[in-house]
Amino acid sequence: MDQSQFSDILTPTLLLDEGRCRKHIQRMADKAQRLGLTLRPHFKTPQSAAIGAWFRDYGIEKITVSSLTMATYFANQGWNDITVAFPVNIRELSTIQDLAARIQLGLVVENLDSIQYLESHLTHPVSAWIKINIGNNRTGILPSDETQLEALLQALHKATQLKLEGFLGHAGQSYQARGQEAIAQVHRESLYKMYQLIQRYQSHFPNLKVSVGDTPTCSVMDTFPGANELRPGNFLFYDLMQWQIGSCQIDDIALVMACPVVAKNKISCEITLYGGAIHFSKDHLLFPDGKPYYGLAVRRIEDQWKLVEPYAYIKTLSQEHGIVKANPAYWEELKIGDLAYIIPVHACLTANLLKSYRTMGGEYLSMMH
């Protein structure tokens, strides 16, 4: 790869392929339109006004975020319909009030305490989604907990400042899947749980909607029976985790870290990069023999990222250091001062740590701080 193309890069930098991002947006928008679903992409992945604007080119008007801070950032960029897909934090009431006064704000609830507090304090209406645990076991109410679900539904039905939208779930267990059949199994099981809920309550609450969406199922599956909206996020970039799951191919990945080479050890055939845990995070995957890796090295060949083979991989990370276990040819290829190109394990966390992108064309895009 022509190192001179990136002569402006001095420190660890995220390289972003805008063309691939736009291809992913187009594909997901087309899928949602074909199925009659709302695509409400999760902007915790890019966290960037400039990248968010790309989505508007494909008719996207509604978005998901993971915090009220993020909701404020994107509301200030002109987004008027935002769901915060995280259990509502009532301590941030003043921010909720501000946002509710100027946009269509959606909040996620899973207990009566939050509903009662919001109902008694809100001065502008917000939409409310009941969080359902459809297998991720992180948050949400189990579909079998009829007593709690009935109490929440009744409380929201009577509320004047909270508009009941329906059930929201995240099949995060799909991140443990390996292969498309395993993804399909998660998809079937999680959607069936939502279907059962709608069937149980539709006679008394006929307009309940279903919001789902994780990158593996949204990338692989072609039908979403019973769903009304999809909320994938990482499909915009993809990463090694999504590749290992089976959501994408290596060439689909649109985000790669460029890291300066600062040292080399010929005896161990290792390369030290300026790029550590504060850049990549400590998310890792495992090779079949159980060894962890924190990123895989690639080359840019004819506008595509190609894995270095035999694999060259980040074997350990400290705060600023990344140690690459290289094959002999790759060790010889990289010189001190060159850039190594590494696909991160988890693009969302890596982007959150770096706070900016550099496009392949040389444009720098900032993120929310």
Secondary structure, DSSP 8 states (H G I E B T S, - for coil): --GGGGTT--S-EEEE-HHHHHHHHHHHHHHHHHHT-EE--BTTTT--HHHHHHHHTTT---EEESSHHHHHHHHTTT--EEEEEEE--GGGHHHHHHHHHHSEEEEEE-SHHHHHHHHHH-SS-EEEEEEE-SS--SSSB-TT-HHHHHHHHHHHHH-SSEEEEEEEE--GGGGG--SHHHHHHHHHHHHHHHHHHHHHHTTTSTT-EEEE--HHHHHH-S--TT--EE---GGGT--HHHHHHTS--GGG--EEEEEEEEEEETTTTEEEEE--HHHH-S--EE-TTS-EESEEEEEEETTEEEE-TTT-EEEEE-SSEEEEE--HHHHHH--TT-EEEEEES-HHHHHHHH-EEEETTS-EEE---
